[in-house]
Amino acid sequence: MLKRRNSIWLLSALIILLVLSACGQAATTSNTTETTTTGAADTESSTDSTSASGAATTTGAEGETVTYQSDAGEVQVPVDPKRIIDLTAFSTGYFVALDAPVVGATSGAINNKYIKDQLKSEGATDLGEQPTAEQLISLKPDLIIAYTSMEGLDKLSQIAPVVQLQYGKRNFKDLMLEMGKLTNREAQAKDWISQWEAKINELKPKVLAAVGDRTVSILNPYAKGLFVFGHNYGRGGEILYDEFGLKAPKRAQTEAIDSGTGWASISMEVLPEYAGDIIFTSPWSGDTTDPKIVYDNTVWKNLTAVKEGHVFQLDPTSDTYNDPVSLEGQLKFISDRLLSVK
């Protein structure tokens, strides 16, 4: 299954493998000091949040640290990180929203239209598709963010503390709170959520009135058919289904939302069963297949949404992100389009 996020993970794994060979030599001359994790809570919260609240702080050669419960276990992190490298791409926007200092990020994040100007103004380094060990070390990070699926994380931790995140474990609000705790910016995280919810509360009644009982789909053509996306896989799904509470067609609801997977792969033959009265779409960025194979197909052209002009084009790359800053940009685009529906 070709999925953009899986490709990000696999790409990141390759990045880490590059780091392994260089770090093996760097470790023999470095002065890195192992720290012992202390003060963690004995039991996890019953909620999805993994909080560092209440952990004892310690002071060492690198300054004050705190025990943080990541998705892969405890790690000693700076109380107030000053030089963050994010290797996930999809988490970078959280740090931008919190005004937490990012010194390096992968090209996907750097080129995300919703956050690229902020990253540029901060002087964040574009680590490219395959960052070298020298790049990472030269940035002197005090915190590195990675996914639990990446390989070689034990070697990466020789450069700086590594906080591992499990993609999809939390919704964007819970992850915002978690990143606030990690960066000592809990108040800013809560403030962002309050402002976001105020915007939703203002827009939602207008959107529901405009859309009525019509269904909404998120569809991406790709080499073998189409992807149908749900409520937790970017592309505006969090806004359409969770925040606005709009309805998906029954099969899309069952397979891409109720299943918890966030997506489903379908063929052109069954497309009408997944296509809503309103469609948000974009070509799949994971391959080079011409989307006209779908868009020029008779099945597509005969869809109600197409005939009534209720098809709206998403950005094929930047709209895949579901961080706070990207969601703010998507909220304006999506709400404007929904309010235009007649």
C-alpha positions as CSV (number, residue, x, y, z in Angstrom):
1,M,0.0,0.0,0.0
2,L,1.4,3.3,-1.0
3,K,0.8,5.9,1.6
4,R,2.4,9.3,1.9
5,R,3.0,8.9,5.6
6,N,4.5,5.5,5.3
7,S,6.9,6.8,2.7
8,I,7.9,9.6,5.1
9,W,8.6,6.9,7.8
10,L,10.6,4.8,5.4
11,L,12.5,7.8,4.2
12,S,13.3,8.8,7.7
13,A,14.6,5.3,8.4
14,L,17.0,5.7,5.5
15,I,18.1,9.0,7.0
16,I,18.8,7.4,10.3
17,L,20.9,4.7,8.6
18,L,23.1,7.4,7.2
19,V,23.5,8.7,10.6
20,L,24.6,5.4,12.0
21,S,27.9,5.1,10.0
22,A,29.0,8.7,10.8
23,C,27.9,8.6,14.4
24,G,30.0,5.5,15.1
25,Q,33.1,7.5,14.6
26,A,31.8,10.6,16.2
27,A,30.9,8.7,19.4
28,T,34.5,7.8,20.0
29,T,35.6,11.4,20.3
30,S,32.5,12.9,21.8
31,N,31.9,13.9,25.4
32,T,28.2,12.7,25.5
33,T,27.2,11.8,29.0
34,E,24.5,9.2,29.7
35,T,21.8,10.3,32.0
36,T,19.6,8.2,34.3
37,T,15.9,8.7,34.0
38,T,14.3,9.7,37.3
39,G,11.0,10.9,38.7
40,A,8.6,9.4,36.2
41,A,5.0,8.5,37.3
42,D,4.4,4.8,38.0
43,T,1.3,4.6,36.0
44,E,0.2,6.2,32.8
45,S,-2.8,8.5,32.6
46,S,-6.1,6.9,31.4
47,T,-6.2,9.5,28.7
48,D,-4.3,9.5,25.4
49,S,-1.9,12.2,26.7
50,T,1.6,11.2,27.8
51,S,2.5,13.9,30.3
52,A,5.8,14.8,31.9
53,S,3.9,16.7,34.6
54,G,5.1,16.1,38.1
55,A,8.5,14.7,37.1
56,A,11.5,15.8,39.1
57,T,14.0,18.0,37.3
58,T,17.7,17.5,37.4
59,T,20.7,19.7,36.5
60,G,23.7,18.4,34.6
61,A,26.4,19.6,32.2
62,E,23.7,20.3,29.6
63,G,21.5,22.3,32.0
64,E,18.2,21.6,33.7
65,T,16.4,18.5,32.4
66,V,13.1,16.6,33.1
67,T,12.0,13.1,32.7
68,Y,9.5,12.9,29.8
69,Q,7.3,9.9,29.0
70,S,7.5,9.5,25.2
71,D,5.6,6.9,23.2
72,A,8.6,4.6,23.4
73,G,9.5,5.1,27.1
74,E,11.1,7.6,29.4
75,V,13.7,10.1,28.1
76,Q,15.6,12.9,29.8
77,V,14.9,16.2,27.9
78,P,15.7,19.9,28.4
79,V,13.2,21.7,30.5
80,D,13.1,24.4,27.9
81,P,14.5,23.1,24.6
82,K,16.3,25.7,22.5
83,R,17.5,23.8,19.4
84,I,14.9,21.3,18.1
85,I,15.4,19.1,15.1
86,D,12.2,17.4,13.8
87,L,12.6,14.4,11.6
88,T,8.9,13.6,11.3
89,A,7.8,16.5,9.1
90,F,4.3,16.2,10.4
91,S,5.1,17.5,13.9
92,T,7.0,20.6,12.8
93,G,3.9,22.8,12.6
94,Y,3.2,22.2,16.3
95,F,6.6,23.8,17.2
96,V,5.9,26.7,14.8
97,A,2.5,27.2,16.5
98,L,4.1,27.2,19.9
99,D,7.0,29.4,18.8
100,A,9.4,26.7,19.9
101,P,12.8,27.1,18.2
102,V,13.3,24.6,15.3
103,V,16.8,24.6,14.0
104,G,16.3,21.8,11.4
105,A,13.5,20.0,9.6
106,T,13.1,17.7,6.6
107,S,12.2,19.1,3.2
108,G,8.5,18.1,3.5
109,A,8.1,20.5,6.4
110,I,10.3,23.2,5.0
111,N,8.3,23.2,1.8
112,N,4.9,23.1,3.5
113,K,3.3,26.4,2.4
114,Y,1.6,27.0,5.7
115,I,4.8,27.0,7.8
116,K,7.7,27.6,5.4
117,D,7.8,31.4,5.9
118,Q,8.0,31.0,9.7
119,L,10.7,28.4,9.4
120,K,12.7,30.6,7.0
121,S,12.4,33.6,9.3
122,E,13.7,31.4,12.2
123,G,16.7,30.3,10.1
124,A,15.7,26.6,10.2
125,T,18.0,24.4,8.1
126,D,16.5,22.4,5.3
127,L,17.8,18.9,6.0
128,G,16.7,17.7,2.6
129,E,15.5,14.2,1.8
130,Q,18.7,12.5,3.1
131,P,20.4,14.6,5.9
132,T,23.9,13.6,6.7
133,A,25.2,13.0,10.2
134,E,27.4,16.0,9.8
135,Q,24.3,18.2,9.2
136,L,22.6,16.9,12.4
137,I,25.7,17.3,14.6
138,S,26.6,20.7,13.2
139,L,23.2,22.1,14.3
140,K,23.9,21.1,17.9
141,P,20.4,20.1,18.7
142,D,19.3,19.7,22.3
143,L,16.2,17.7,21.3
144,I,15.3,15.5,18.3
145,I,11.8,14.4,17.4
146,A,11.3,11.1,15.6
147,Y,8.6,8.5,14.9
148,T,8.6,5.2,16.8
149,S,8.8,3.4,13.5
150,M,12.2,4.8,12.6
151,E,15.3,2.6,12.8
152,G,18.6,3.4,14.5
153,L,17.1,5.7,17.1
154,D,19.6,4.4,19.7
155,K,22.4,5.8,17.6
156,L,20.6,9.0,16.9
157,S,20.3,9.6,20.7
158,Q,24.1,9.9,20.8
159,I,23.6,13.3,19.2
160,A,20.8,14.6,21.4
161,P,17.8,13.3,23.5
162,V,15.2,11.7,21.1
163,V,11.5,11.9,21.8
164,Q,9.6,9.3,19.8
165,L,6.0,9.9,18.7
166,Q,3.6,7.3,17.5
167,Y,1.8,8.7,14.5
168,G,-1.9,8.8,14.8
169,K,-2.0,8.0,18.6
170,R,-3.6,11.4,19.4
171,N,-5.8,13.9,17.7
172,F,-4.3,17.2,16.9
173,K,-5.6,18.9,20.0
174,D,-4.2,16.3,22.3
175,L,-0.9,16.3,20.5
176,M,-0.8,20.1,20.7
177,L,-1.2,19.9,24.5
178,E,1.6,17.2,24.6
179,M,4.0,19.3,22.6
180,G,3.2,22.2,24.9
181,K,4.3,20.1,27.8
182,L,7.4,18.9,26.0
183,T,8.5,22.5,25.2
184,N,7.4,24.1,28.4
185,R,4.7,26.0,26.6
186,E,1.5,24.5,28.0
187,A,-0.2,27.9,28.4
188,Q,0.4,28.7,24.7
189,A,-1.0,25.3,23.7
190,K,-4.2,25.8,25.7
191,D,-4.5,29.3,24.3
192,W,-4.3,28.0,20.7
193,I,-6.9,25.4,21.3
194,S,-9.2,28.0,22.9
195,Q,-8.8,30.3,19.9
196,W,-9.3,27.4,17.5
197,E,-12.5,26.3,19.1
198,A,-13.8,29.8,19.1
199,K,-13.3,29.9,15.3
200,I,-15.1,26.5,14.9
201,N,-18.0,27.6,17.0
202,E,-18.4,30.7,14.8
203,L,-18.2,28.9,11.5
204,K,-19.9,25.6,12.2
205,P,-23.5,26.8,12.2
206,K,-23.0,28.7,9.0
207,V,-21.3,25.6,7.3
208,L,-24.1,23.2,8.5
209,A,-26.7,25.6,7.2
210,A,-25.0,25.8,3.8
211,V,-24.3,22.1,3.4
212,G,-27.5,20.8,4.8
213,D,-27.8,17.0,4.6
214,R,-25.3,16.6,1.8
215,T,-22.4,14.2,2.2
216,V,-18.7,15.1,1.8
217,S,-15.8,13.0,0.5
218,I,-12.0,13.4,0.3
219,L,-10.7,11.5,-2.8
220,N,-7.2,11.2,-4.2
221,P,-6.6,9.5,-7.6
222,Y,-3.5,7.3,-7.7
223,A,-2.0,4.6,-9.9
224,K,-4.3,1.8,-8.9
225,G,-7.6,3.7,-8.4
226,L,-8.5,6.2,-5.6
227,F,-7.8,6.8,-2.0
228,V,-10.8,7.7,0.2
229,F,-9.7,9.6,3.3
230,G,-11.4,10.0,6.7
231,H,-11.2,12.1,9.8
232,N,-7.6,11.7,10.9
233,Y,-5.3,11.6,7.8
234,G,-5.0,15.2,7.0
235,R,-6.4,16.7,3.8
236,G,-9.0,18.6,5.8
237,G,-10.5,15.5,7.3
238,E,-10.1,16.7,10.8
239,I,-12.1,19.8,10.0
240,L,-14.8,18.3,7.8
241,Y,-15.7,15.3,9.9
242,D,-14.6,16.0,13.5
243,E,-14.9,19.8,13.8
244,F,-17.8,20.5,11.5
245,G,-19.4,17.1,12.0
246,L,-20.3,16.7,8.3
247,K,-21.4,13.3,7.0
248,A,-19.4,11.0,4.7
249,P,-21.1,8.5,2.3
250,K,-22.0,5.3,4.2
251,R,-19.2,3.2,2.7
252,A,-16.6,5.9,3.2
253,Q,-17.8,6.3,6.8
254,T,-17.5,2.6,7.5
255,E,-14.2,1.9,5.8
256,A,-12.2,5.2,6.3
257,I,-13.6,6.6,9.5
258,D,-15.3,4.0,11.7
259,S,-12.5,1.5,11.0
260,G,-10.0,3.9,12.5
261,T,-7.6,3.5,9.6
262,G,-8.3,6.9,8.2
263,W,-8.3,5.8,4.6
264,A,-9.5,3.2,2.1
265,S,-8.4,2.2,-1.4
266,I,-11.1,1.8,-4.0
267,S,-11.4,1.1,-7.8
268,M,-13.2,3.4,-10.3
269,E,-16.0,0.9,-10.6
270,V,-17.2,1.4,-7.0
271,L,-16.4,5.2,-6.9
272,P,-20.1,6.3,-6.9
273,E,-20.6,4.5,-3.6
274,Y,-17.9,6.6,-1.9
275,A,-18.4,9.9,-3.6
276,G,-20.2,12.6,-1.7
277,D,-22.4,15.4,-2.9
278,I,-19.3,17.6,-2.2
279,I,-15.8,16.4,-3.0
280,F,-12.4,17.7,-1.9
281,T,-9.7,16.2,-4.1
282,S,-6.1,16.4,-5.2
283,P,-3.7,14.2,-7.2
284,W,-1.8,11.7,-5.0
285,S,1.7,13.0,-4.4
286,G,3.0,9.5,-3.8
287,D,3.2,8.6,-7.5
288,T,3.5,10.3,-10.9
289,T,0.3,8.9,-12.4
290,D,-1.7,11.5,-14.5
291,P,-4.8,12.2,-12.4
292,K,-6.7,12.8,-15.6
293,I,-7.1,9.1,-15.8
294,V,-9.6,9.6,-13.1
295,Y,-10.8,13.1,-13.7
296,D,-11.5,12.5,-17.4
297,N,-13.2,9.2,-16.8
298,T,-16.9,8.9,-17.5
299,V,-17.6,7.5,-14.0
300,W,-16.0,10.6,-12.4
301,K,-17.8,13.0,-14.8
302,N,-21.2,11.6,-14.0
303,L,-20.8,12.1,-10.2
304,T,-23.4,14.5,-8.7
305,A,-20.6,16.7,-7.2
306,V,-18.9,17.0,-10.5
307,K,-22.1,17.9,-12.4
308,E,-23.1,20.5,-9.8
309,G,-19.6,22.1,-9.6
310,H,-19.1,21.0,-6.0
311,V,-15.5,19.6,-6.5
312,F,-12.7,21.5,-4.8
313,Q,-9.0,21.0,-5.3
314,L,-6.7,20.6,-2.3
315,D,-3.0,21.2,-2.3
316,P,-1.5,17.7,-3.0
317,T,1.4,18.2,-0.6
318,S,0.8,20.9,2.0
319,D,-2.8,19.9,2.7
320,T,-1.7,16.4,3.7
321,Y,-0.5,17.9,7.0
322,N,-2.7,18.2,10.1
323,D,-0.6,20.3,12.4
324,P,-2.2,23.5,14.0
325,V,-0.7,26.0,11.5
326,S,-1.7,23.8,8.5
327,L,-5.2,23.3,9.9
328,E,-5.6,27.1,10.3
329,G,-4.8,27.5,6.6
330,Q,-7.1,24.6,5.6
331,L,-9.9,26.0,7.8
332,K,-10.2,29.1,5.7
333,F,-10.0,27.3,2.4
334,I,-12.5,24.6,3.4
335,S,-15.0,26.9,5.1
336,D,-15.0,29.3,2.2
337,R,-15.7,26.5,-0.3
338,L,-18.4,25.0,1.8
339,L,-20.1,28.3,2.3
340,S,-20.1,28.8,-1.5
341,V,-22.2,25.7,-2.1
342,K,-25.6,26.5,-3.4
